[in-house]
Amino acid sequence: PKPAHPQVEVIFFHIDLSHSSTLYTYYNMLSIVTGCILLLQTSAFAPLKLQSARFNSGLKMSVLESQVLAATPSIEEWLEVCEPGLRKATLGMFRACKEIAYKIRTASCDKMSCFNEFGDEQLAIDILANNVIFQNLKNSGAVATASSEETPTEDPMGGTGYSVAFDPLDGSSVIDTNFAVGTIWGTWAGDKLTGPEITGRKIKSAGIAIYGPRTTITLALSNMEGAHEFLLVDDFSANHGQWLKTNEFNSIGEGKLIAPGNLRATQDNAGYAELFNYWVANTYQLRYTGGMVPDVNQIMVKGKGVFVNVASKNTKSKLRMLYEVAPIGFIIEKAGGKTSEGEKSVLDVPILSTEQVSQVAFGSADEVARFEALVGKKYI
């Protein structure tokens, strides 16, 4: 009888048992076929979702879960498909985020800010993160220009090929409360980050790191569909300290989940007030922490919902197009979602300066369309 699985059927049609004299030989051949199928399922391009509640909660993994994790590609393996310079620049950001994750976990906080060691200095954690990223980008040798939201100038890095803009620690004001925070970056080809020709559409790679109960990075590349999640392994196993691929996001559907930022704007933006009242009247779930990175990341993980940050005449938007809006917009659209600044995709807006700001909506198609219809740019 024909096997139920089409992939297995194709493989078995190529097996000739006419010369197999023993059941042992057949067993060996079957083992090889099974191994091939498992390799196909765990390739760098196949989505892998670890469903175990124990793995996701950070508790002790079973033997099977450990084997599955060991079979997933590391970021170094997965980026073999990249142009070498882009691979170096991206790995530089992954190394920086690993160091930042450790610094955050061991930071000392008071009522004003959090601090940690950087060489012989005691620095605020956001400044420390800024320095760590700049150093790793310089070390990559593939970055010509870099710019940080902390110091919004285009600075030479001594390398060639790419330019990187980043927000070193988005949500740093809530680190002392132990909320999740994150890092955002976008990479463009060339040595410029601003100008009429620079848009989010031209991003070559973008990522967001989430420093929470787990440390993950969701990465998107221009030449690959989907957004891809990597987990920083922190269990003192053989994989300790590695970034391993654990998830892939390809669609953001409709669902009653909202993360509404800058709600003060409802006071003088009638469209935002109408949109918020619509959500309340239709019993949407409020899932908002005040950290843009985790609030946006949940839209991809849950596969539904919308994040908005709306401007008004009295409460201007604070989100920078270069450092936050364009890179996250690139990731969201790669993950199957939609973005808008009120009238069009955020990826179609020229980035004219490092100080340029924008309101945003990230999420499912219907929710972003509702944002454009009710809010748009009528009340800015």
PyMOL commands that set and color helices and strands:
alter all, ss='L'
color gray80, all
select helices_A, chain A and resi 6-13+17-19+23-41+53-56+63-71+75-81+84-105+125-140+172-177+200-202+263-267+270-281+292-302+321-334+346-348+365-374
alter helices_A, ss='H'
color red, helices_A
select strands_A, chain A and resi 108-109+114-118+121-124+143-148+155-156+162-170+181-189+203-211+215-221+227-232+243-249+253-261+285-286+304-309+338-340+360-363
alter strands_A, ss='S'
color yellow, strands_A
deselect
rebuild
show_as cartoon
